[in-house]
């Protein structure tokens, strides 16, 4: 039987990162001590959400099909269709590596079924 890991959200990641002293410097996420390597892939996707939470700004995602940007919930997985992420006020978007959906599916909400939207 295949076990599906529970979703990980920005808020959960931030709680795990707290002992490592996360902070923001401009558009960069920095740490007092290095976080564990097992969080590397999670950080590669959710770093903008962590920066947004630390800075008290909105976390924004852009749908790759429609081009529509929306505020994201740091207490929920990344919605289906979101391919770009940023912190409100950033100068550029960060593209989600397509392999992240395969390597870390727990970071993403499942795509809606054929009869439903978001």
N, C-alpha and C positions, 0 to 999 in steps of 0.2 A: 504494500500500500504506500502510495506516494504522499508525503506530508508536505503541505503547503505552508511556508513560513508566514507568520502574521505580518501585516503591513508595518512599515516603519515610516513615521511621519517626521517632519522637521522638529516638532516639539519633543518627540522621543529621542531623536538624534541629539538635540541640544542638551537634553538631560544627561545623555551618555558622555557628551563632550565637556560638560561643566568642570570636571576635575582637571582638565587640560588647559583651562583658562582661555576660552575662545574670546576673541575681540575683533573689531573691524578697524582697518586702516585704509581709508578711502574706499576703493572697490575691492579690497583684498580681505580675506578671512585669515587671521593669524592666531597662533596659539603660544602659550607660555611653555608648554611641554608638548612633545609629539603625541598625537592620538594613536591608538593601536592600529596596526596595519589592516586589521579586518574591517575597519571602517572606511578604507580608501575608496572603494567603489561607491559606497553610500555618499560620502563627501563629494565625490566627483559629480554627482547629480544634485544633491541637496544643498550644496554650499551657498547658493544664492538665497535659499530659504532661511538658512542659519544666519546669514548676514542681515537679512531683512528683519528677523526677530531680534537680533542684537541691537540693530539700529532703530528699532521701533518704526519701521517703514513697511509699506505693502510689498508682498511677494507677488510677482506678476508672471503669468504664463501666456504664451501665444499659441493658438491652434494652427498647426501646420497646413491644414486644409483650407480653413476659412480666412486665416490671417487675423482673426479676432483675438484681442488681448483681454485678459480677465484677471482680477485679483484671485489669488489662490489661498486656500485655507491651510495654514501650517499644521493643523490637527488632522489632516486627511491626506491620503495618497495623491500623487499628481494625477489629474484627470486624463482620461483617454484623449488622444489627439494632440495634447500639448507637446510641442517639440522645441520651444525656446523658453528660457527662463531669465528673469532679471529681478533686481531690487528696484523699486520705484526710484527714479532719478538717475539710474545707471546710464552711462553713455553708450552701452551696447548690450545686446542679448547674448546669452550663452546657449549654444545648441546642445541638446541632449544627445549624447552618442547613441545611435540606434541599438548598439549591442547592449546598452544598459537595461533595456526592457527584457532582454534574455538573461543577462547576468544578475540582475537585481529586480525581478518582477514585483517583489513586495513593496517597492517604492511607487508603483503605478496602480491606479484604479483599473479594473477590467473595462474593456470596451463594451459599450451598451449593445444589447441584442438587436437583431434586425428590426424589431418593432418599436424600440425605445430610443429616445435621445438622452441627453444629459439631464 
